[in-house]
Amino acid sequence: MDIKGQINKIVEEVSRNPHIKEEFEKEPVKAIEKVIGIDLPDDVVNKIIDGVKAKLTVESVSKAAGALKGMFK
C-alpha cells in the first residue's frame, strides 16, 4: 500500500469536504476507511492519521504565513 498516496488522497478529501473533515476530527479511523474504502490494520491507520494531521498542520501554517506575507506588501 502506498501510504503517502493515501495520505495525499485523504488530505485532499478532508480539505474540500466539510463532512469528511468533521468526521476526521471526531473519528479519524472511520473517516479514513470511508475515503479509501477498505478496512486497514491499526498500525497502518495510525500512520495514515499521523501523516494526515501533519500535512494538514503544515498546509494551515503555510496559508497563514502566505496571508501575513501578503499584508506586508
N, CA, C and O atoms as a printed pandas DataFrame, in Angstrom:
     atom_number atom_name residue_name chain_id  residue_number  x_coord  y_coord  z_coord
0              1         N          MET        A               1    0.843   -1.186    0.000
1              2        CA          MET        A               1    0.000    0.000    0.000
2              3         C          MET        A               1    0.880    1.240    0.000
3              4         O          MET        A               1    1.860    1.318    0.742
4              5         N          ASP        A               2    0.532    2.184   -0.818
5              6        CA          ASP        A               2    1.235    3.459   -0.909
6              7         C          ASP        A               2    0.665    4.404    0.150
7              8         O          ASP        A               2   -0.322    5.097   -0.092
8              9         N          ILE        A               3    1.294    4.423    1.319
9             10        CA          ILE        A               3    0.784    5.224    2.432
10            11         C          ILE        A               3    0.815    6.711    2.095
11            12         O          ILE        A               3   -0.134    7.431    2.406
12            13         N          LYS        A               4    1.882    7.178    1.469
13            14        CA          LYS        A               4    1.966    8.600    1.110
14            15         C          LYS        A               4    0.855    8.979    0.138
15            16         O          LYS        A               4    0.264   10.053    0.251
16            17         N          GLY        A               5    0.579    8.117   -0.792
17            18        CA          GLY        A               5   -0.504    8.374   -1.746
18            19         C          GLY        A               5   -1.853    8.429   -1.055
19            20         O          GLY        A               5   -2.687    9.274   -1.380
20            21         N          GLN        A               6   -2.072    7.533   -0.102
21            22        CA          GLN        A               6   -3.329    7.517    0.640
22            23         C          GLN        A               6   -3.452    8.776    1.501
23            24         O          GLN        A               6   -4.536    9.347    1.617
24            25         N          ILE        A               7   -2.341    9.205    2.104
25            26        CA          ILE        A               7   -2.358   10.428    2.914
26            27         C          ILE        A               7   -2.761   11.610    2.046
27            28         O          ILE        A               7   -3.608   12.412    2.440
28            29         N          ASN        A               8   -2.160   11.722    0.868
29            30        CA          ASN        A               8   -2.491   12.825   -0.037
30            31         C          ASN        A               8   -3.954   12.788   -0.442
31            32         O          ASN        A               8   -4.610   13.828   -0.504
32            33         N          LYS        A               9   -4.467   11.602   -0.717
33            34        CA          LYS        A               9   -5.873   11.437   -1.103
34            35         C          LYS        A               9   -6.795   11.891    0.032
35            36         O          LYS        A               9   -7.780   12.590   -0.203
36            37         N          ILE        A              10   -6.471   11.495    1.247
37            38        CA          ILE        A              10   -7.305   11.837    2.405
38            39         C          ILE        A              10   -7.220   13.327    2.704
39            40         O          ILE        A              10   -8.238   13.954    2.999
40            41         N          VAL        A              11   -6.023   13.905    2.633
41            42        CA          VAL        A              11   -5.862   15.345    2.871
42            43         C          VAL        A              11   -6.696   16.129    1.869
43            44         O          VAL        A              11   -7.363   17.098    2.230
44            45         N          GLU        A              12   -6.658   15.710    0.615
45            46        CA          GLU        A              12   -7.453   16.387   -0.413
46            47         C          GLU        A              12   -8.945   16.308   -0.089
47            48         O          GLU        A              12   -9.664   17.301   -0.200
48            49         N          GLU        A              13   -9.398   15.137    0.305
49            50        CA          GLU        A              13  -10.825   14.957    0.617
50            51         C          GLU        A              13  -11.220   15.748    1.864
51            52         O          GLU        A              13  -12.278   16.376    1.885
52            53         N          VAL        A              14  -10.389   15.725    2.895
53            54        CA          VAL        A              14  -10.664   16.461    4.131
54            55         C          VAL        A              14  -10.690   17.965    3.849
55            56         O          VAL        A              14  -11.507   18.693    4.413
56            57         N          SER        A              15   -9.801   18.422    2.981
57            58        CA          SER        A              15   -9.711   19.844    2.672
58            59         C          SER        A              15  -10.918   20.370    1.905
59            60         O          SER        A              15  -11.297   21.530    2.063
60            61         N          ARG        A              16  -11.517   19.532    1.086
61            62        CA          ARG        A              16  -12.625   20.031    0.258
62            63         C          ARG        A              16  -14.009   19.583    0.713
63            64         O          ARG        A              16  -15.014   20.106    0.231
64            65         N          ASN        A              17  -14.076   18.632    1.622
65            66        CA          ASN        A              17  -15.368   18.118    2.057
66            67         C          ASN        A              17  -15.551   18.361    3.560
67            68         O          ASN        A              17  -14.930   17.674    4.372
68            69         N          PRO        A              18  -16.393   19.325    3.940
69            70        CA          PRO        A              18  -16.555   19.648    5.367
70            71         C          PRO        A              18  -17.114   18.490    6.197
71            72         O          PRO        A              18  -16.826   18.398    7.390
72            73         N          HIS        A              19  -17.901   17.613    5.590
73            74        CA          HIS        A              19  -18.448   16.464    6.331
74            75         C          HIS        A              19  -17.350   15.468    6.683
75            76         O          HIS        A              19  -17.311   14.934    7.792
76            77         N          ILE        A              20  -16.460   15.227    5.727
77            78        CA          ILE        A              20  -15.338   14.330    5.990
78            79         C          ILE        A              20  -14.392   14.966    7.003
79            80         O          ILE        A              20  -13.861   14.276    7.873
80            81         N          LYS        A              21  -14.179   16.275    6.896
81            82        CA          LYS        A              21  -13.311   16.969    7.853
82            83         C          LYS        A              21  -13.852   16.821    9.269
83            84         O          LYS        A              21  -13.103   16.520   10.198
84            85         N          GLU        A              22  -15.143   17.034    9.427
85            86        CA          GLU        A              22  -15.770   16.903   10.747
86            87         C          GLU        A              22  -15.646   15.475   11.267
87            88         O          GLU        A              22  -15.342   15.258   12.440
88            89         N          GLU        A              23  -15.883   14.501   10.385
89            90        CA          GLU        A              23  -15.769   13.100   10.799
90            91         C          GLU        A              23  -14.317   12.759   11.146
91            92         O          GLU        A              23  -14.066   12.017   12.096
92            93         N          PHE        A              24  -13.360   13.298   10.379
93            94        CA          PHE        A              24  -11.951   13.035   10.669
94            95         C          PHE        A              24  -11.570   13.582   12.038
95            96         O          PHE        A              24  -10.805   12.954   12.769
96            97         N          GLU        A              25  -12.097   14.742   12.384
97            98        CA          GLU        A              25  -11.793   15.334   13.683
98            99         C          GLU        A              25  -12.380   14.511   14.828
99           100         O          GLU        A              25  -11.771   14.404   15.892
100          101         N          LYS        A              26  -13.562   13.931   14.612
101          102        CA          LYS        A              26  -14.233   13.163   15.666
102          103         C          LYS        A              26  -13.782   11.704   15.690
103          104         O          LYS        A              26  -13.461   11.162   16.748
104          105         N          GLU        A              27  -13.760   11.076   14.518
105          106        CA          GLU        A              27  -13.420    9.659   14.418
106          107         C          GLU        A              27  -12.537    9.435   13.187
107          108         O          GLU        A              27  -13.024    9.034   12.130
108          109         N          PRO        A              28  -11.243    9.696   13.333
109          110        CA          PRO        A              28  -10.355    9.634   12.175
110          111         C          PRO        A              28  -10.298    8.266   11.493
111          112         O          PRO        A              28  -10.184    8.197   10.270
112          113         N          VAL        A              29  -10.375    7.197   12.251
113          114        CA          VAL        A              29  -10.306    5.863   11.645
114          115         C          VAL        A              29  -11.474    5.650   10.696
115          116         O          VAL        A              29  -11.282    5.201    9.566
116          117         N          LYS        A              30  -12.673    5.967   11.143
117          118        CA          LYS        A              30  -13.856    5.805   10.291
118          119         C          LYS        A              30  -13.775    6.684    9.051
119          120         O          LYS        A              30  -14.126    6.251    7.953
120          121         N          ALA        A              31  -13.313    7.916    9.227
121          122        CA          ALA        A              31  -13.203    8.835    8.091
122          123         C          ALA        A              31  -12.212    8.310    7.062
123          124         O          ALA        A              31  -12.486    8.345    5.862
124          125         N          ILE        A              32  -11.075    7.830    7.516
125          126        CA          ILE        A              32  -10.065    7.305    6.607
126          127         C          ILE        A              32  -10.577    6.085    5.862
127          128         O          ILE        A              32  -10.419    5.976    4.646
128          129         N          GLU        A              33  -11.185    5.178    6.591
129          130        CA          GLU        A              33  -11.690    3.969    5.947
130          131         C          GLU        A              33  -12.817    4.289    4.968
131          132         O          GLU        A              33  -12.988    3.591    3.969
132          133         N          LYS        A              34  -13.584    5.338    5.248
133          134        CA          LYS        A              34  -14.635    5.761    4.322
134          135         C          LYS        A              34  -14.024    6.311    3.036
135          136         O          LYS        A              34  -14.490    5.998    1.941
136          137         N          VAL        A              35  -12.988    7.124    3.169
137          138        CA          VAL        A              35  -12.372    7.748    1.992
138          139         C          VAL        A              35  -11.663    6.713    1.118
139          140         O          VAL        A              35  -11.806    6.731   -0.105
140          141         N          ILE        A              36  -10.896    5.812    1.742
141          142        CA          ILE        A              36  -10.143    4.862    0.928
142          143         C          ILE        A              36  -10.917    3.584    0.623
143          144         O          ILE        A              36  -10.535    2.814   -0.259
144          145         N          GLY        A              37  -11.995    3.365    1.350
145          146        CA          GLY        A              37  -12.891    2.258    1.031
146          147         C          GLY        A              37  -12.467    0.880    1.492
147          148         O          GLY        A              37  -13.022   -0.120    1.037
148          149         N          ILE        A              38  -11.490    0.805    2.390
149          150        CA          ILE        A              38  -11.090   -0.501    2.916
150          151         C          ILE        A              38  -10.797   -0.405    4.407
151          152         O          ILE        A              38  -10.463    0.658    4.928
152          153         N          ASP        A              39  -10.930   -1.542    5.075
153          154        CA          ASP        A              39  -10.610   -1.653    6.490
154          155         C          ASP        A              39   -9.116   -1.956    6.595
155          156         O          ASP        A              39   -8.625   -2.898    5.974
156          157         N          LEU        A              40   -8.410   -1.170    7.369
157          158        CA          LEU        A              40   -6.963   -1.313    7.473
158          159         C          LEU        A              40   -6.550   -1.760    8.863
159          160         O          LEU        A              40   -7.272   -1.520    9.831
160          161         N          PRO        A              41   -5.386   -2.413    8.975
161          162        CA          PRO        A              41   -4.851   -2.755   10.293
162          163         C          PRO        A              41   -4.556   -1.478   11.082
163          164         O          PRO        A              41   -4.241   -0.438   10.505
164          165         N          ASP        A              42   -4.661   -1.572   12.398
165          166        CA          ASP        A              42   -4.481   -0.410   13.269
166          167         C          ASP        A              42   -3.152    0.309   13.048
167          168         O          ASP        A              42   -3.113    1.539   13.037
168          169         N          ASP        A              43   -2.061   -0.442   12.872
169          170        CA          ASP        A              43   -0.760    0.222   12.717
170          171         C          ASP        A              43   -0.705    1.049   11.437
171          172         O          ASP        A              43   -0.080    2.110   11.418
172          173         N          VAL        A              44   -1.343    0.586   10.377
173          174        CA          VAL        A              44   -1.369    1.336    9.126
174          175         C          VAL        A              44   -2.258    2.567    9.268
175          176         O          VAL        A              44   -1.893    3.657    8.828
176          177         N          VAL        A              45   -3.427    2.389    9.884
177          178        CA          VAL        A              45   -4.358    3.513   10.077
178          179         C          VAL        A              45   -3.706    4.594   10.923
179          180         O          VAL        A              45   -3.835    5.780   10.618
180          181         N          ASN        A              46   -3.015    4.206   11.971
181          182        CA          ASN        A              46   -2.373    5.193   12.846
182          183         C          ASN        A              46   -1.289    5.974   12.112
183          184         O          ASN        A              46   -1.142    7.174   12.343
184          185         N          LYS        A              47   -0.525    5.323   11.233
185          186        CA          LYS        A              47    0.478    6.028   10.435
186          187         C          LYS        A              47   -0.195    7.027    9.502
187          188         O          LYS        A              47    0.280    8.150    9.333
188          189         N          ILE        A              48   -1.306    6.608    8.898
189          190        CA          ILE        A              48   -2.023    7.496    7.983
190          191         C          ILE        A              48   -2.610    8.682    8.747
191          192         O          ILE        A              48   -2.522    9.819    8.282
192          193         N          ILE        A              49   -3.206    8.432    9.911
193          194        CA          ILE        A              49   -3.767    9.513   10.729
194          195         C          ILE        A              49   -2.679   10.528   11.070
195          196         O          ILE        A              49   -2.889   11.732   10.925
196          197         N          ASP        A              50   -1.528   10.057   11.519
197          198        CA          ASP        A              50   -0.426   10.955   11.864
198          199         C          ASP        A              50    0.023   11.759   10.647
199          200         O          ASP        A              50    0.281   12.959   10.749
200          201         N          GLY        A              51    0.114   11.098    9.504
201          202        CA          GLY        A              51    0.526   11.781    8.284
202          203         C          GLY        A              51   -0.465   12.831    7.834
203          204         O          GLY        A              51   -0.075   13.923    7.420
204          205         N          VAL        A              52   -1.748   12.507    7.911
205          206        CA          VAL        A              52   -2.792   13.459    7.515
206          207         C          VAL        A              52   -2.777   14.665    8.445
207          208         O          VAL        A              52   -2.829   15.804    7.981
208          209         N          LYS        A              53   -2.707   14.429    9.745
209          210        CA          LYS        A              53   -2.673   15.534   10.702
210          211         C          LYS        A              53   -1.463   16.424   10.465
211          212         O          LYS        A              53   -1.575   17.649   10.511
212          213         N          ALA        A              54   -0.321   15.826   10.214
213          214        CA          ALA        A              54    0.897   16.603    9.978
214          215         C          ALA        A              54    0.767   17.436    8.710
215          216         O          ALA        A              54    1.128   18.613    8.698
216          217         N          LYS        A              55    0.260   16.836    7.659
217          218        CA          LYS        A              55    0.137   17.556    6.388
218          219         C          LYS        A              55   -0.891   18.680    6.496
219          220         O          LYS        A              55   -0.679   19.763    5.951
220          221         N          LEU        A              56   -2.000   18.434    7.193
221          222        CA          LEU        A              56   -2.997   19.480    7.382
222          223         C          LEU        A              56   -2.423   20.632    8.192
223          224         O          LEU        A              56   -2.717   21.793    7.909
224          225         N          THR        A              57   -1.618   20.329    9.186
225          226        CA          THR        A              57   -0.988   21.370   10.007
226          227         C          THR        A              57   -0.025   22.197    9.168
227          228         O          THR        A              57   -0.020   23.425    9.260
228          229         N          VAL        A              58    0.785   21.541    8.357
229          230        CA          VAL        A              58    1.732   22.256    7.502
230          231         C          VAL        A              58    0.987   23.147    6.518
231          232         O          VAL        A              58    1.391   24.288    6.290
232          233         N          GLU        A              59   -0.089   22.645    5.935
233          234        CA          GLU        A              59   -0.866   23.445    4.988
234          235         C          GLU        A              59   -1.481   24.661    5.678
235          236         O          GLU        A              59   -1.492   25.753    5.109
236          237         N          SER        A              60   -1.990   24.485    6.892
237          238        CA          SER        A              60   -2.583   25.596    7.633
238          239         C          SER        A              60   -1.550   26.666    7.942
239          240         O          SER        A              60   -1.814   27.858    7.781
240          241         N          VAL        A              61   -0.381   26.244    8.384
241          242        CA          VAL        A              61    0.692   27.186    8.697
242          243         C          VAL        A              61    1.134   27.910    7.426
243          244         O          VAL        A              61    1.382   29.116    7.450
244          245         N          SER        A              62    1.228   27.191    6.341
245          246        CA          SER        A              62    1.647   27.788    5.075
246          247         C          SER        A              62    0.645   28.840    4.601
247          248         O          SER        A              62    1.038   29.906    4.128
248          249         N          LYS        A              63   -0.642   28.543    4.725
249          250        CA          LYS        A              63   -1.677   29.505    4.338
250          251         C          LYS        A              63   -1.619   30.747    5.216
251          252         O          LYS        A              63   -1.744   31.867    4.721
252          253         N          ALA        A              64   -1.430   30.554    6.517
253          254        CA          ALA        A              64   -1.349   31.688    7.435
254          255         C          ALA        A              64   -0.127   32.540    7.123
255          256         O          ALA        A              64   -0.206   33.768    7.145
256          257         N          ALA        A              65    0.992   31.905    6.835
257          258        CA          ALA        A              65    2.212   32.652    6.501
258          259         C          ALA        A              65    2.018   33.422    5.206
259          260         O          ALA        A              65    2.478   34.557    5.079
260          261         N          GLY        A              66    1.346   32.814    4.254
261          262        CA          GLY        A              66    1.074   33.492    2.990
262          263         C          GLY        A              66    0.186   34.702    3.186
263          264         O          GLY        A              66    0.402   35.742    2.564
264          265         N          ALA        A              67   -0.806   34.575    4.040
265          266        CA          ALA        A              67   -1.699   35.698    4.319
266          267         C          ALA        A              67   -0.944   36.830    5.007
267          268         O          ALA        A              67   -1.135   37.999    4.673
268          269         N          LEU        A              68   -0.097   36.487    5.955
269          270        CA          LEU        A              68    0.701   37.510    6.645
270          271         C          LEU        A              68    1.676   38.191    5.689
271          272         O          LEU        A              68    1.877   39.404    5.744
272          273         N          LYS        A              69    2.270   37.396    4.822
273          274        CA          LYS        A              69    3.228   37.946    3.857
274          275         C          LYS        A              69    2.511   38.944    2.934
275          276         O          LYS        A              69    3.063   39.987    2.582
276          277         N          GLY        A              70    1.275   38.606    2.551
277          278        CA          GLY        A              70    0.500   39.481    1.685
278          279         C          GLY        A              70    0.136   40.798    2.360
279          280         O          GLY        A              70   -0.041   41.809    1.680
280          281         N          MET        A              71    0.024   40.803    3.668
281          282        CA          MET        A              71   -0.326   42.016    4.398
282          283         C          MET        A              71    0.807   43.031    4.395
283          284         O          MET        A              71    0.562   44.231    4.522
284          285         N          PHE        A              72    2.034   42.569    4.253
285          286        CA          PHE        A              72    3.192   43.441    4.352
286          287         C          PHE        A              72    3.737   43.889    3.000
287          288         O          PHE        A              72    4.818   44.473    2.930
288          289         N          LYS        A              73    3.002   43.624    1.934
289          290        CA          LYS        A              73    3.449   44.058    0.603
290          291         C          LYS        A              73    2.961   45.438    0.317
291          292         O          LYS        A              73    3.233   45.979   -0.755
